[in-house]
Amino acid sequence: MSLPLRITFGNRDYTYRILTRMINKETTSIKFSLEDEEFTMEKGGNGIWQIREASLGDYQLLEAVAKAICKRYAI
């Protein structure tokens, strides 16, 4: 389990953890937990990362977390 990471979204702080080990450019699926819920982001055929379990209410927050993960690992 990784250390908790923080993101500020909508003037509120959130904590997330990256559950997938060994992330590199060939990785096509990344699991992470946000507020004690697990989510999976998958790389589509067009190279864009998408959240599989995203609902309409929290989609922007999950998208912000996905962007932070992509920047962190340069993927």
NORDA-V262991 format. One record per residue. N is the residue number from 1. RES is the residue in three letters. OMEGA is omega as a letter, one per 20 degrees, with the letter a starting at -180 (NA if undefined). Layout:
# NORDA-V262991
((N:RES:OMEGA) (N:RES:OMEGA))
This chain:
# NORDA-V262991
((1:MET:a) (2:SER:r) (3:LEU:r) (4:PRO:r) (5:LEU:a) (6:ARG:r) (7:ILE:r) (8:THR:a) (9:PHE:r) (10:GLY:a) (11:ASN:r) (12:ARG:r) (13:ASP:r) (14:TYR:r) (15:THR:r) (16:TYR:r) (17:ARG:r) (18:ILE:a) (19:LEU:a) (20:THR:r) (21:ARG:r) (22:MET:r) (23:ILE:r) (24:ASN:a) (25:LYS:r) (26:GLU:a) (27:THR:a) (28:THR:a) (29:SER:a) (30:ILE:r) (31:LYS:r) (32:PHE:r) (33:SER:a) (34:LEU:a) (35:GLU:r) (36:ASP:r) (37:GLU:r) (38:GLU:r) (39:PHE:r) (40:THR:r) (41:MET:a) (42:GLU:r) (43:LYS:r) (44:GLY:r) (45:GLY:r) (46:ASN:r) (47:GLY:a) (48:ILE:r) (49:TRP:r) (50:GLN:r) (51:ILE:a) (52:ARG:a) (53:GLU:a) (54:ALA:r) (55:SER:a) (56:LEU:a) (57:GLY:a) (58:ASP:a) (59:TYR:a) (60:GLN:r) (61:LEU:r) (62:LEU:r) (63:GLU:r) (64:ALA:r) (65:VAL:r) (66:ALA:r) (67:LYS:r) (68:ALA:r) (69:ILE:r) (70:CYS:r) (71:LYS:a) (72:ARG:a) (73:TYR:r) (74:ALA:r) (75:ILE:NA))
